[in-house]
Amino acid sequence: QVQLVESGGGAVQAGGSLRLSCVVSGRQVGFHSKGWYRQPPGKARDLVAGITRSGSVHYATAVEGRFTISRDDAKNTVYLQLDNLTPEDTGIYFCKMEVWWGAGTQVTVSS
C-alpha cells in the first residue's frame, strides 16, 4: 500500500519561509515522478512544482525563483522549500506521486 504523508505547513507572515516534507511509503521515490500541488480557498488544485525520475525540475510561473523542490532517496522523502511567501501562496499543499495523493498540509500567509 502506497502512502504519502505531508508535513511542515503552518502560518507565517509575508516574506517568511516554510519547508514542506512528503514521506512516501510503499514505493521508492526515485523511481517515480513527483509533484507538489496547491489548492487555494475556493479554487482548483494546480501544480506548483514537479520533479522527474531523472531529477529534472519544473515550476509554475508564479512560484519560480521562490520555491524549490527536491528529494532524498535515502529518506524516501520529497521536499518543497517555500521562500519569500506572499498571501497568494495560501492554500492546502498536496504531494502527489504518479496516481497517489497525500492528504495535504495547510499553508497560511498573512500580510
ZAMARGU-4260 file (C-alpha; in steps of 0.2 Angstrom, whole numbers, plus 5000, padded with zeros to 4 digits):
<rodrens>
0) 5000/5000/5000 | 5007/5017/4995 | 5005/5031/5007 | 5011/5049/5006 | 5011/5060/5022
5) 5014/5079/5021 | 5020/5090/5035 | 5028/5106/5038 | 5014/5118/5034 | 5009/5132/5046
10) 5005/5151/5047 | 5018/5163/5043 | 5020/5182/5038 | 5023/5188/5021 | 5041/5186/5017
15) 5043/5171/5028 | 5048/5153/5023 | 5042/5135/5026 | 5049/5118/5021 | 5036/5105/5017
20) 5040/5087/5018 | 5031/5072/5010 | 5036/5055/5017 | 5032/5041/5005 | 5030/5023/5010
25) 5026/5008/4999 | 5036/5014/4984 | 5054/5021/4981 | 5053/5040/4977 | 5067/5039/4965
30) 5058/5028/4953 | 5043/5039/4950 | 5039/5057/4945 | 5033/5068/4959 | 5024/5084/4961
35) 5018/5097/4974 | 5001/5105/4971 | 4992/5119/4979 | 4973/5122/4982 | 4969/5140/4987
40) 4952/5143/4996 | 4938/5141/4984 | 4949/5137/4969 | 4956/5122/4959 | 4971/5112/4964
45) 4986/5116/4952 | 5003/5110/4950 | 5017/5122/4958 | 5032/5111/4956 | 5037/5094/4949
50) 5052/5083/4949 | 5055/5068/4937 | 5064/5052/4939 | 5079/5059/4932 | 5079/5074/4944
55) 5073/5087/4931 | 5063/5100/4940 | 5049/5112/4934 | 5039/5126/4942 | 5024/5136/4940
60) 5027/5153/4934 | 5020/5161/4950 | 5032/5152/4961 | 5048/5150/4951 | 5063/5158/4960
65) 5054/5156/4976 | 5050/5138/4978 | 5062/5123/4977 | 5058/5105/4975 | 5070/5091/4980
70) 5070/5073/4985 | 5080/5062/4997 | 5080/5045/4991 | 5088/5038/5006 | 5074/5045/5017
75) 5061/5042/5003 | 5055/5060/5005 | 5051/5074/4994 | 5053/5092/5000 | 5046/5109/4994
80) 5056/5124/5001 | 5045/5139/5001 | 5053/5156/5002 | 5048/5174/5001 | 5030/5169/5004
85) 5015/5180/4999 | 4997/5179/5004 | 4993/5172/4987 | 5003/5157/4992 | 4990/5152/5005
90) 4981/5136/5002 | 4982/5117/5005 | 4998/5109/4998 | 4997/5091/4992 | 5010/5079/4987
95) 5007/5068/4973 | 5017/5053/4966 | 5010/5045/4950 | 4992/5042/4955 | 4994/5043/4973
100) 4990/5058/4984 | 4993/5064/5001 | 4980/5072/5012 | 4988/5089/5011 | 4996/5102/5023
105) 4989/5119/5026 | 5000/5135/5022 | 4993/5152/5028 | 5002/5168/5024 | 4997/5184/5032
110) 5001/5201/5025
</rodrens>
